[in-house]
Amino acid sequence: MPPYALDDFAFDLRRAVPPAEIWVGSGTGTVSQLAGTVCGVGGWFAPPLAAPDSRLTISLEVDGQRVVDLARPGAGNRGLLPAGGTWRPDRIVRRGTYHQYADSLTSLAVESTLTPYHGSPGYALALQIRNRSGNAHQITVCPELAATEAHQVALSEWGWVPPAAARGEQITLTHSGLTATLGAQGEVVFTIGVHVGTASTADDAGRAWESRIAQALGRLPTLTSDIPGLEQYYRRSLASGLVCWWDHPDFVTQPFIATSGLDGGALCSYAWDTGGYAPTVLSLMLGDSVLDIIQSFLDADLTDRYAIAPDGTGLGVAYAYSGSALVALTQAAAAERQLDPALIARLYDVLTALDKRFQPDDRTGVLRDYGDQSNLLEMRSAGWEHVVASPNAEQAWALDALADLSDLTGAALPTTELRESAEQIRAEIIDQLWDDDAGWFRSRYPDGHTELAYSIQAFDVLRTGACPPPAAAKLLGHLGSFLGEYGVSSVSAEDDLHYETADIDWSGAGAYTGEAPQLALTLWQQGHPELAWDVLRRLFWMGEHYPYFPQDHYSDKPGAPASGRRINIIAGLTGAEAILTGLAGIHPNPDGSLHIRPQPVAAGNLTLRGLSYSGHTIDIMISPDGFEVLVDGHAQVPEPDGTVVAVRRAASGCGPASSAG
């Protein structure tokens, strides 16, 4: 029995904030509702087919009188009026009302259910019309499908931007009949299909989703809490990962984890946000399939590409964070399975090649010049470019992690050299880039020009062990200038050179969705639980107002920009990562052991039940006064430092441990 069911992820559409365009996917295709309507349907994608300009509009004829489904505000409007609805991972249900008196009462309740097909291109739209009066009516549904066609787009071309509209294959509309007599208090259902070729059934999407939830969430714990907003935030974070999960048979892996994909854009997979934000949660979700995901990136040329298309083709330019993110995902994968030494050797070769792609600076030859914004995280101002603390610090962390993985697997990498290089990088970051007066890191350009860009990326240095305690204290002294009531800003509001409000992703007034929970996780890891909770709690509004998390969101007000394509993002999983590995202190280790050190908060209680790890079931109960950890129903005694060794280290190498502590 899976811990969660589809209904556990249901979302009341009345609570949605911009972006208002809501999509739903089946794992092989996606479709959007037509905003402002009860029954209208917008664009859809079912790779390799793209139909972004497809539109289905609905009107009704009631006793010969036309009722439109695009009601506008104002008195005297006699159209079908939207009355809310529910998003679920496999469908969108919308409700509408028509209640008019002209000689006699006409009162209709209309409910539409929009479901993308699984396994075939297109969607089904079911219209349930209920008569709320004692009068009988003759009802005719009048669908109008825009005269567009679906475009064949090679899987290698599904990159960041959604495929454009073009002519291609004919889109067909089918139905089960469009006219019926609706008796007093009666009800009728009309079913419309829009598809290319032979359609599957609407039920296929629900079955696929039930299987996906059982597979992806079967090993993750359920969370209950009396802390307002925490439980919903956790569920919506999980939903954010699930909507990026594709089981298309022609994709390079099954499942394929897209960066975004619901609106046809960013259906590709970035190594950076796949492995860099929620590696522990994603590894638990994927099980042994995580190795296929890692292999698909290793097979691409990351020295000149930032992502892979659904067929495995490399896309884009070299990304400075790809190597360390891939190491992070491999480290997480090592916790419960014996890794092949050849995999670690291949990972080392890829990291070495990527390292050579970014040349050493001309001072000491230790720090790397990571290029301009196209290779980094795309601030719009000059500042955090070229020789920067992050990702040089991530490179040092990755070298140490590779050395550890080599020791565990017997990959025979030059571990002494790797660790010495990591130590040199950490030392040079402080010697060359740390400005003690500013309490911040400078970035340096090839001609020697330096800048102080107060970017949230500086806090990533804390996570890598490259920030000595005195520097860490000064760095954290700036934390308050990044905090907004509803999240964090990617650039400090006090930085008048770089802060802006138009591009919130990496340039201020908001942040990429993974950044705030990752900052909270960093603070837990660095021993600042109060600060960590103060960051995480600012995000709980998102669980109440999004069915799945957008690419970025504001920090000073609830919501995301209404324009641009910011539909969904795999980094939304970082919320669950912060809760599980930060707040609950769950630490799977590459040697197969599992350590747990919860961080109680004064705000209330939470319970995590059903974490599955190496054949054991772990429950964690946390209260303001303490915590309890059960392994297979047995209470565990913490070590003197407060850590519970829930699963002991494996006898040798990477892999599952054989017994609980």
Secondary structure in CASP SS format (residue, H / E / C, confidence):
PFRMAT SS
TARGET T0000
AUTHOR 0000-0000-0000
METHOD secondary structure of the structure
MODEL  1
M C 1.00
P C 1.00
P C 1.00
Y C 1.00
A C 1.00
L H 1.00
D H 1.00
D H 1.00
F H 1.00
A C 1.00
F E 1.00
D E 1.00
L H 1.00
R H 1.00
R H 1.00
A C 1.00
V C 1.00
P C 1.00
P C 1.00
A C 1.00
E C 1.00
I C 1.00
W E 1.00
V E 1.00
G E 1.00
S C 1.00
G C 1.00
T C 1.00
G C 1.00
T E 1.00
V E 1.00
S E 1.00
Q E 1.00
L C 1.00
A C 1.00
G C 1.00
T C 1.00
V C 1.00
C C 1.00
G C 1.00
V E 1.00
G E 1.00
G E 1.00
W E 1.00
F E 1.00
A E 1.00
P C 1.00
P C 1.00
L E 1.00
A E 1.00
A E 1.00
P C 1.00
D C 1.00
S C 1.00
R C 1.00
L E 1.00
T E 1.00
I E 1.00
S E 1.00
L E 1.00
E E 1.00
V E 1.00
D C 1.00
G C 1.00
Q E 1.00
R E 1.00
V E 1.00
V E 1.00
D C 1.00
L C 1.00
A C 1.00
R C 1.00
P C 1.00
G C 1.00
A C 1.00
G C 1.00
N C 1.00
R C 1.00
G C 1.00
L C 1.00
L E 1.00
P E 1.00
A E 1.00
G E 1.00
G E 1.00
T E 1.00
W E 1.00
R E 1.00
P C 1.00
D C 1.00
R E 1.00
I E 1.00
V E 1.00
R E 1.00
R E 1.00
G E 1.00
T E 1.00
Y E 1.00
H E 1.00
Q E 1.00
Y E 1.00
A C 1.00
D C 1.00
S C 1.00
L E 1.00
T E 1.00
S E 1.00
L E 1.00
A E 1.00
V E 1.00
E E 1.00
S E 1.00
T E 1.00
L E 1.00
T E 1.00
P E 1.00
Y C 1.00
H C 1.00
G C 1.00
S C 1.00
P C 1.00
G E 1.00
Y E 1.00
A E 1.00
L E 1.00
A E 1.00
L E 1.00
Q E 1.00
I E 1.00
R E 1.00
N E 1.00
R C 1.00
S C 1.00
G C 1.00
N C 1.00
A C 1.00
H E 1.00
Q E 1.00
I E 1.00
T E 1.00
V E 1.00
C E 1.00
P E 1.00
E E 1.00
L E 1.00
A C 1.00
A C 1.00
T C 1.00
E E 1.00
A E 1.00
H E 1.00
Q E 1.00
V C 1.00
A C 1.00
L H 1.00
S H 1.00
E H 1.00
W C 1.00
G C 1.00
W C 1.00
V C 1.00
P C 1.00
P C 1.00
A C 1.00
A C 1.00
A C 1.00
R C 1.00
G C 1.00
E E 1.00
Q E 1.00
I C 1.00
T E 1.00
L E 1.00
T E 1.00
H E 1.00
S C 1.00
G C 1.00
L C 1.00
T E 1.00
A E 1.00
T E 1.00
L E 1.00
G C 1.00
A C 1.00
Q C 1.00
G C 1.00
E E 1.00
V E 1.00
V E 1.00
F E 1.00
T E 1.00
I E 1.00
G E 1.00
V E 1.00
H E 1.00
V C 1.00
G C 1.00
T C 1.00
A C 1.00
S C 1.00
T C 1.00
A H 1.00
D H 1.00
D H 1.00
A H 1.00
G H 1.00
R H 1.00
A H 1.00
W H 1.00
E H 1.00
S H 1.00
R H 1.00
I H 1.00
A H 1.00
Q H 1.00
A H 1.00
L H 1.00
G C 1.00
R C 1.00
L C 1.00
P C 1.00
T E 1.00
L E 1.00
T E 1.00
S E 1.00
D C 1.00
I C 1.00
P C 1.00
G C 1.00
L H 1.00
E H 1.00
Q H 1.00
Y H 1.00
Y H 1.00
R H 1.00
R H 1.00
S H 1.00
L H 1.00
A H 1.00
S H 1.00
G H 1.00
L H 1.00
V C 1.00
C C 1.00
W E 1.00
W E 1.00
D C 1.00
H C 1.00
P C 1.00
D C 1.00
F C 1.00
V C 1.00
T C 1.00
Q C 1.00
P C 1.00
F E 1.00
I E 1.00
A C 1.00
T C 1.00
S C 1.00
G C 1.00
L C 1.00
D C 1.00
G C 1.00
G C 1.00
A C 1.00
L C 1.00
C C 1.00
S E 1.00
Y E 1.00
A H 1.00
W H 1.00
D H 1.00
T H 1.00
G H 1.00
G H 1.00
Y C 1.00
A C 1.00
P H 1.00
T H 1.00
V H 1.00
L H 1.00
S H 1.00
L H 1.00
M H 1.00
L H 1.00
G C 1.00
D C 1.00
S H 1.00
V H 1.00
L H 1.00
D H 1.00
I H 1.00
I H 1.00
Q H 1.00
S H 1.00
F H 1.00
L H 1.00
D H 1.00
A C 1.00
D C 1.00
L C 1.00
T C 1.00
D C 1.00
R C 1.00
Y C 1.00
A E 1.00
I E 1.00
A C 1.00
P C 1.00
D C 1.00
G C 1.00
T C 1.00
G E 1.00
L E 1.00
G C 1.00
V C 1.00
A C 1.00
Y C 1.00
A C 1.00
Y C 1.00
S H 1.00
G H 1.00
S H 1.00
A H 1.00
L H 1.00
V H 1.00
A H 1.00
L H 1.00
T H 1.00
Q H 1.00
A H 1.00
A H 1.00
A H 1.00
A H 1.00
E H 1.00
R C 1.00
Q C 1.00
L C 1.00
D C 1.00
P H 1.00
A H 1.00
L H 1.00
I H 1.00
A H 1.00
R H 1.00
L H 1.00
Y H 1.00
D H 1.00
V H 1.00
L H 1.00
T H 1.00
A H 1.00
L H 1.00
D H 1.00
K H 1.00
R H 1.00
F C 1.00
Q C 1.00
P E 1.00
D C 1.00
D C 1.00
R C 1.00
T C 1.00
G C 1.00
V C 1.00
L C 1.00
R E 1.00
D C 1.00
Y C 1.00
G C 1.00
D C 1.00
Q C 1.00
S C 1.00
N C 1.00
L C 1.00
L C 1.00
E C 1.00
M C 1.00
R C 1.00
S C 1.00
A C 1.00
G C 1.00
W C 1.00
E C 1.00
H C 1.00
V E 1.00
V C 1.00
A H 1.00
S H 1.00
P H 1.00
N H 1.00
A H 1.00
E H 1.00
Q H 1.00
A H 1.00
W H 1.00
A H 1.00
L H 1.00
D H 1.00
A H 1.00
L H 1.00
A H 1.00
D H 1.00
L H 1.00
S H 1.00
D H 1.00
L H 1.00
T H 1.00
G C 1.00
A C 1.00
A C 1.00
L C 1.00
P C 1.00
T H 1.00
T H 1.00
E H 1.00
L H 1.00
R H 1.00
E H 1.00
S H 1.00
A H 1.00
E H 1.00
Q H 1.00
I H 1.00
R H 1.00
A H 1.00
E H 1.00
I H 1.00
I H 1.00
D H 1.00
Q H 1.00
L H 1.00
W E 1.00
D E 1.00
D C 1.00
D C 1.00
A C 1.00
G C 1.00
W E 1.00
F E 1.00
R C 1.00
S E 1.00
R E 1.00
Y C 1.00
P C 1.00
D C 1.00
G C 1.00
H C 1.00
T E 1.00
E E 1.00
L C 1.00
A C 1.00
Y C 1.00
S E 1.00
I H 1.00
Q H 1.00
A H 1.00
F H 1.00
D H 1.00
V H 1.00
L H 1.00
R H 1.00
T C 1.00
G C 1.00
A C 1.00
C C 1.00
P C 1.00
P H 1.00
P H 1.00
A H 1.00
A H 1.00
A H 1.00
K H 1.00
L H 1.00
L H 1.00
G C 1.00
H C 1.00
L H 1.00
G H 1.00
S H 1.00
F H 1.00
L E 1.00
G E 1.00
E C 1.00
Y C 1.00
G E 1.00
V E 1.00
S C 1.00
S C 1.00
V E 1.00
S C 1.00
A C 1.00
E C 1.00
D C 1.00
D C 1.00
L C 1.00
H C 1.00
Y C 1.00
E C 1.00
T C 1.00
A C 1.00
D C 1.00
I C 1.00
D C 1.00
W C 1.00
S C 1.00
G C 1.00
A C 1.00
G E 1.00
A E 1.00
Y E 1.00
T C 1.00
G C 1.00
E H 1.00
A H 1.00
P H 1.00
Q H 1.00
L H 1.00
A H 1.00
L H 1.00
T H 1.00
L H 1.00
W H 1.00
Q H 1.00
Q C 1.00
G C 1.00
H C 1.00
P H 1.00
E H 1.00
L H 1.00
A H 1.00
W H 1.00
D H 1.00
V H 1.00
L H 1.00
R H 1.00
R H 1.00
L H 1.00
F H 1.00
W H 1.00
M H 1.00
G H 1.00
E H 1.00
H H 1.00
Y C 1.00
P C 1.00
Y C 1.00
F C 1.00
P C 1.00
Q C 1.00
D E 1.00
H E 1.00
Y E 1.00
S C 1.00
D C 1.00
K C 1.00
P C 1.00
G C 1.00
A C 1.00
P C 1.00
A C 1.00
S C 1.00
G C 1.00
R C 1.00
R C 1.00
I C 1.00
N C 1.00
I C 1.00
I H 1.00
A H 1.00
G H 1.00
L H 1.00
T H 1.00
G H 1.00
A H 1.00
E H 1.00
A H 1.00
I H 1.00
L H 1.00
T H 1.00
G H 1.00
L H 1.00
A C 1.00
G C 1.00
I E 1.00
H E 1.00
P E 1.00
N C 1.00
P C 1.00
D C 1.00
G C 1.00
S C 1.00
L E 1.00
H E 1.00
I E 1.00
R C 1.00
P C 1.00
Q C 1.00
P C 1.00
V C 1.00
A C 1.00
A C 1.00
G C 1.00
N C 1.00
L E 1.00
T E 1.00
L E 1.00
R E 1.00
G E 1.00
L E 1.00
S E 1.00
Y E 1.00
S C 1.00
G C 1.00
H E 1.00
T E 1.00
I E 1.00
D E 1.00
I E 1.00
M E 1.00
I E 1.00
S E 1.00
P C 1.00
D C 1.00
G E 1.00
F E 1.00
E E 1.00
V E 1.00
L E 1.00
V E 1.00
D C 1.00
G C 1.00
H E 1.00
A E 1.00
Q C 1.00
V C 1.00
P C 1.00
E C 1.00
P C 1.00
D C 1.00
G C 1.00
T C 1.00
V E 1.00
V E 1.00
A E 1.00
V E 1.00
R C 1.00
R C 1.00
A C 1.00
A C 1.00
S C 1.00
G C 1.00
C C 1.00
G C 1.00
P C 1.00
A C 1.00
S C 1.00
S C 1.00
A E 1.00
G C 1.00
END
